[in-house]
């Protein structure tokens, strides 16, 4: 995750753009075309680019002799050495991490649906109700596009306006904490242990 921060903060704009642009282009393409078409056209474009690079290298090295006959003359030289294999240890780590996330998520959903804490259940219900409105305004792909764009823009906006944003967040948090205290005073909070004792 720490290696992602320079990308999100646009420390190197070329590298950040190299990550941001293909993904947003893919998401926008899938928004208007079928996934199969987008994958086929993307693979075809990649094949054409590699072919053009090979023709360029052949022309410049063999025919015109303007570039030396060495691997570094090929623009894709660095890509050829990339290791595309996935180590088995990484797969095990990812599956263990995924299992932990799914199990904790299911436990939390069980807690929310069975009203173990009424305040959290009410907040969850309000969130679900808000999601129905978001779902009526956008489809999932639009939300993913907005999230991807926000992932690359909001950190930079925060860095540029950190003092003002922190002041607003503190004031909103103060208001929400006061509201939560007032609601908690009116609604009794029951936990799973309280239910078991009854």
C-alpha positions in Angstrom: 0.0 0.0 0.0 2.9 2.4 0.7 4.1 1.9 -2.8 0.7 3.2 -4.1 0.9 6.5 -2.3 3.3 8.2 -4.7 1.0 7.1 -7.5 -2.0 8.6 -5.9 -0.2 11.8 -4.9 1.0 12.2 -8.5 4.7 12.5 -7.3 5.7 11.3 -10.8 2.9 12.5 -13.2 4.1 10.2 -16.0 3.9 7.1 -13.8 0.6 8.1 -12.3 -0.9 8.8 -15.7 0.4 5.5 -17.0 -1.6 3.7 -14.2 -4.7 6.0 -14.3 -5.2 6.4 -18.0 -5.5 2.7 -19.1 -7.8 1.8 -16.3 -10.1 4.8 -16.9 -10.1 4.2 -20.6 -11.0 0.5 -20.0 -13.8 1.4 -17.7 -15.2 4.0 -20.1 -15.0 1.6 -23.0 -16.9 -1.1 -21.0 -19.5 1.5 -20.1 -20.4 1.8 -23.8 -19.4 -1.5 -25.3 -19.5 -5.2 -24.3 -16.7 -6.6 -22.2 -15.8 -9.2 -24.9 -15.5 -6.4 -27.6 -13.3 -4.3 -25.3 -11.1 -7.2 -24.4 -10.8 -8.2 -28.1 -10.0 -4.7 -29.3 -7.5 -4.1 -26.5 -5.7 -7.4 -27.3 -5.8 -6.4 -31.0 -4.4 -3.0 -30.2 -1.6 -4.5 -28.1 -0.8 -6.9 -30.9 -0.6 -4.1 -33.4 1.6 -2.0 -31.1 4.1 -4.9 -30.7 4.1 -5.5 -34.4 4.8 -1.8 -35.1 7.6 -1.9 -32.6 9.1 -5.0 -34.3 8.9 -3.4 -37.7 10.5 -0.2 -36.3 13.4 -2.2 -34.8 13.9 -4.2 -38.0 13.8 -1.1 -40.2 16.1 1.0 -38.0 18.6 -1.8 -37.1 18.7 -4.1 -40.2 17.7 -1.9 -43.1 18.8 1.6 -42.3 21.4 0.7 -39.7 20.7 3.8 -37.7 20.5 1.9 -34.4 23.0 -0.5 -33.0 22.2 -4.2 -33.2 21.6 -4.7 -29.4 18.5 -5.4 -27.4 18.3 -1.9 -25.9 17.4 -0.6 -29.4 13.9 -2.1 -29.0 11.4 0.2 -27.3 9.9 -2.9 -25.6 13.2 -4.1 -24.3 12.2 -3.6 -20.6 8.8 -5.3 -21.1 10.4 -8.5 -22.5 12.2 -9.1 -19.2 9.1 -8.8 -17.1 8.2 -11.8 -15.0 4.5 -12.6 -15.4 4.4 -15.7 -13.2 2.5 -15.6 -10.0 4.4 -17.2 -7.1 2.4 -19.9 -5.2 3.2 -18.1 -1.9 1.5 -14.9 -3.1 -1.6 -16.9 -4.0 -1.7 -18.5 -0.5 -1.2 -15.0 1.1 -4.0 -13.5 -1.0 -6.4 -16.4 -0.4 -5.7 -16.2 3.4 -6.2 -12.4 3.4 -9.4 -12.8 1.3 -10.8 -15.4 3.6 -10.1 -13.2 6.6 -11.9 -10.2 4.9 -14.9 -12.3 3.9 -15.2 -13.9 7.4 -15.0 -10.6 9.2 -17.5 -9.1 6.7 -20.0 -11.9 7.2 -19.6 -11.6 11.0 -20.3 -7.8 10.8 -23.3 -8.3 8.5 -24.7 -10.9 10.9 -24.2 -8.4 13.8 -25.9 -5.7 11.8 -28.9 -7.7 10.5 -29.6 -9.3 13.9 -29.7 -6.0 15.7 -27.0 -6.7 18.2 -26.4 -2.9 18.5 -29.5 -0.9 17.5 -27.6 2.3 16.7 -25.3 0.4 14.3 -28.3 -1.4 12.7 -30.2 1.9 12.2 -27.1 3.5 10.6 -26.7 0.4 8.4 -30.4 0.6 7.4 -30.0 4.3 6.5 -26.9 3.5 4.5 -28.8 0.9 2.6 -31.7 3.3 2.0 -29.2 5.9 0.6 -27.7 3.2 -1.6 -31.1 2.7 -3.2 -31.0 6.3 -4.3 -27.4 6.0 -5.6 -28.4 2.8 -7.4 -31.3 4.7 -9.1 -28.9 7.5 -10.2 -25.9 5.4 -11.3 -25.1 1.9 -12.4 -22.2 0.1 -10.7 -19.8 0.8 -13.5 -20.4 4.6 -13.2 -19.7 4.3 -9.5 -16.5 2.4 -10.2 -15.4 5.1 -12.7 -16.1 7.9 -10.1 -14.3 5.9 -7.4 -11.2 5.4 -9.6 -11.2 9.1 -10.6 -11.6 10.1 -7.0 -8.8 7.8 -5.9 -6.4 9.7 -8.1 -7.7 13.2 -7.5 -8.8 13.5 -3.9 -5.4 12.8 -2.3 -3.8 15.6 -4.3 -6.7 17.9 -3.5 -6.3 17.1 0.2 -2.5 17.8 0.1 -3.1 21.1 -1.6 -5.9 22.2 0.8 -5.1 20.2 4.0 -5.6 23.0 6.5 -9.1 24.0 5.2 -10.2 20.4 4.8 -9.0 19.5 8.3 -11.0 22.4 9.8 -14.2 21.3 8.0 -13.7 17.6 9.0 -13.2 18.6 12.7 -16.4 20.7 12.7 -18.5 18.0 11.0 -17.1 15.4 13.4 -18.0 17.5 16.4 -21.6 18.0 15.1 -21.9 14.2 14.4 -20.6 13.3 17.8 -23.1 15.6 19.4 -25.9 14.1 17.3 -24.8 10.6 18.1 -24.8 11.4 21.9 -28.3 12.9 21.7 -29.6 9.8 19.8 -27.9 7.4 22.2 -29.5 9.2 25.2 -33.0 8.5 23.7 -32.4 5.0 22.4 -31.2 2.3 24.7 -28.2 0.5 23.4 -28.5 -3.3 23.7 -25.6 -5.6 23.0 -25.5 -9.4 22.4 -24.4 -9.9 26.0 -27.5 -8.0 27.3 -29.8 -10.2 25.1 -28.2 -13.4 26.4 -28.6 -12.3 30.0 -32.3 -11.8 29.5 
